[in-house]
Amino acid sequence: MVVPNQDPGGVPPAEGRSLPEWHTLSPEEVRRELGTGTAGLSAKDAEERLQRYGENVLREEARETRLQVFLRQFASILIVILIIAAVVSFFVGEPQDAAAILIIVVLNALLGFSQEWQAGEAIEALRQMLVQRAVVIRDGKQQEVDASGIVPGDLVVLEMGERVPADISIVEATSLQVDEAPLTGESSPVDKAPGPLPPGTSLAERSNMVFAGTTVVNGRGRGVVVSTGMKTEFGLIAGLSQRVRAEATPLSRQMDILGRDIGLIAIGIAALAVAVGLLQQREFLEMFLIGVSLAVAVIPEGLPAVVTLTLAIGIKNMMRRNCLIRRLPASETLGAVSVICTDKTGTLTRNEMAVVRVRTPGSEVAVTGTGYAPEGEFLRDGSAVNPLEDPGLRQFLRAVLLCNHATLASDDEDGWRIFGTPTEGALVVAAAKAGLSREGAPEAVREFSFNSTRKRMTIIFRENDGDVAYVKGAPEVLLSRSSRLFLDGSVVPITEDLRDTLRRELSEYASRGLRVLGAAYRPLPAGIEWLPASIGWTAETVEEDLIFLGFAGILDPPRPEAAEAIRLCRSAGIDVIMITGDNPLTAYAIAQELGLSSEGALTGADLETMGDEELERRLRATKVLSRVTAEHKLRVIDILSREKAVIAMTGDGVNDAPALKKASIGIAMGIKGTDVAKESSDMVLVDDNFASIVAGVEEGRREYDNIARFTRYLLSSNVGELVAIVGGLLMGLPLILIPVQILWINLITDGLTALALGLEPAEQDVMQRRPRDPDESILTRSAFLVILILGIWLGLLTIYVFSGLYEVDLDRARTMAFTGLIIFELYNVLNFRSFRFPLHRIGFFSNPTLLYAILGSLALQVLVVYVPVLQAFLGTASLTLADWGLLALLGLPVLLAGEAYKILRLRSGREGPDTGETRAPG
């Protein structure tokens, strides 16, 4: 557990002196400030500091208990109303009604609990410890310790492939490179070396420090721990995400509003009915029972359960599309998304660097193939060439293969893999495509490592005819140090015209978003013992008078499906904003290749200089943001939210966590995402693929359409029950439907068919509509009108059936009304399969589950009418075959009228009733 008042830098400074900015200090100053000698800390000192400053762990938000998750399922106004209805039913002498309502409420809660707890368990299974072990030097000895026991002042050994256990100031480094994407968003490994930096240097540019949660991908080094636990950069952002309040989903807000309105209507109608009955001189107990019946009729008891079941089924569908939903309402929220803020690396791109072009002094070739598989061709002017027959190309590929630490390996399970940095890996793969390998390579005798100041690395090999230095690095640096070049198999002097031409082409490569690396070489005298102390032969002297070989353009290629996914977003009226830690040129070039229209790119520095109004205006046209921080992302979400946007934010790093929690729906990466990002998210993208998000949006829209369908269907049925009871009351008729019959209709008959409506396939143009307004109610004005018309029709038909029989046989009349209303509603459910298209357009059999639900409801009603036990429970009497035939004929016009209306609307070129849909530009 972390001590809350731990000092940011570990050992506190002397009284009255402020903490230093660690990146501004030299290694000697850092050691002195933290009391770290060349032998590291002593075991005793480390133990004292651990007691004083606490363990090196992140303080996490406590996971909800099973009980908390279960109780949260009752946090809905509609559920509260149902519980109140159950209590009232019990106290008025209707225990069976109370039991039925409570059973459905508990089942609904159990279902919701099951789905959310399973999602939580799946996330827990994805969790891995940030760092389990680390190597430190204590008492002059190198030893492996539990990373939670690391303290400020510890001297830590950093090796390739290891996770960094804390924030560390570098004191020694050899070719050290660190992947900081989880913290800064930077997609390329960052070079690290000791030495002070100016005050105010940004986090992403602090090359003399490494940070907790990042990974060493090349080289080795040592450093002194300056911050641990919640005081690391990782921990500070994790703490920020814990303070951000998660936003309520559009569906939960709408269902709460609907529940509140239904509750008020139920109370109002019940009170009004009791008052009318008393004015008619009826018994108070009779009127109270009628009031309860009306309240039960108004409340769609099956709605919460059907919504929960539909969302649960949607979650399983989402999982098939690689979207792991952590909270039930999040699946539907995807359907309301109007803006997707997406990362670039690994989401829109493959996160597999590949050489796509090679420019030698003599020619230029394109390189085909994707991923790390050594498969592809070298094309010159569209025609394949043998790279080994081109002396310049062969020499370039051999140089970048030898001056390289990455290795290519085949894995039976995962295919081809790269060990080392992605950029070096891309060069190794390009050489392998030409048939080159390190087998039989000469002996390496000396290396001058790469760093951000030199911008180049050199490895000297002992070849048959002498030593050769192969140099790889920034092409402009190599060009400036080259006096010759390799052209058509010969070494010739470099001219200024050719140097200028190569520089112009370099700029063109960069403007296309390519990472460019050059190569050169230099023959050296044989027989020199290449020791660090070799007189006269330093990196500066070796790396001069070079022979320039050319440069390669390297690209993290876009995912092939990403462009189509962005096109789908455009047709669906969804804005896509690329937010990345990469450089703006690369980000903008990828956006252009994917068809993401943007007026240039904005950097984090640009955002700092803009006011909110200016940024809001720029975001309407500029869809590429680069070099941004966690605070910038939160600001962007706040600004977009002002326009009532429903925002999906993707992210994988700790720096993304606050924005993931703040967004309408936070989407964490399942493969490269950190635990903090996953815990802050509503959804985990299993395959890290942008196209899967768009598939999730389509599924979310289908879910919402279906929720709207069955909600309106259930309410139209409830209006029918309400009209039947109130109409009968005003006409002086006996109670047409008793409470238990109403519950049967609402929970069983309507529940089955409504659930089947939740399985309705998506309409073909579901991704050609603009996103719905998140503040628009499920009950739009036109929806309310349709519900009212159909409900009144169903209610009047029920009164008609009852009024002709009640004086002869009340039980039979009530059974006819009860059964008739069910049959009328089964016709009516077919009207709600689509708000725009008639059955012959959507296919009568396209939702077979609904047909089974209709047949099942009829079968259950037959049992209710003829089985004695059920007759006694529900107050029914047997009906004749003619009775069933009459009810079937009376209900048929309900369906025919709905079909005729849709056909007429389509022929007139107008949308169907109550779509709430607007076409998006295609």
Secondary structure, 3 states (H helix, E strand, C coil): CECCCCCCCCCCCCCCCCCCCHHHCCHHHHHHHHCCECCEECHHHHHHHHHHHECCCCCCCCCCCHHHHHHHCCCCHHHHHHHHHHHHHHHCCCHHHHHHHHHHHHHHHHHHHHHHHHHHHHHHHHCCCCCCEEEEEECCEEEEEEHHHCCCCCEEEEECCCECCCEEEEEEEEEEEEECHHHHCCCCCEECCCCCCCCCCCHHHCCCEECCCCEEEEEEEEEEEEECHHHCHHHHHHHHHHHCCCCCCHHHHHHHHHHHHHHHHHHHHHHHHHHHHHHCCCCHHHHHHHHHHHHHHHCCCCHHHHHHHHHHHHHHHHHHCCEEECCHHHHHHHHHCCEEEECCCCCCECCCCEEEEEECCCCEEEECCCCCCCCCCEEECCEEECHHHCHHHHHHHHHHHHCCCCEEEEECCCEEEEECCHHHHHHHHHHHHCCCCCCCCCEEEEEECCCCCCCEEEEEEEECCEEEEEEEECHHHHHHCEEEEEECCEEEECCHHHHHHHHHHHHHHHHCCCEEEEEEEEEECCCCCCCCCCCCCCHHHHCCCEEEEEEEEEECCECCCHHHHHHHHHHCCCEEEEEECCCHHHHHHHHHHHCCCCCCCEEHHHHHHCCHHHHHHHHCCCCEEECCCHHHHHHHHHHHHHCCCCEEEEECCHHHHHHHHHCCEEEEECCCCCHHHHHCCCEEECCCCHHHHHHHHHHHHHHHHHHHHHHHHHHHHHHHHHHHHHHHHHCCCCCCCCHHHHHHHHHHHHHHHHHHHCCCCCCCCHHHECCCCCCCCCCCHHHHHHHHHHHHHHHHHHHHHHHCCCCCCHHHHHHHHHHHHHHHHHHHHHHCCCCCCCHHHHCCCCCHHHHHHHHHHHHHHHHHHHCHHHHHHHCCCCCCHHHHHHHHHHHHHHHHHHHHHHHHHHHCCCCCCCCCCCECCC
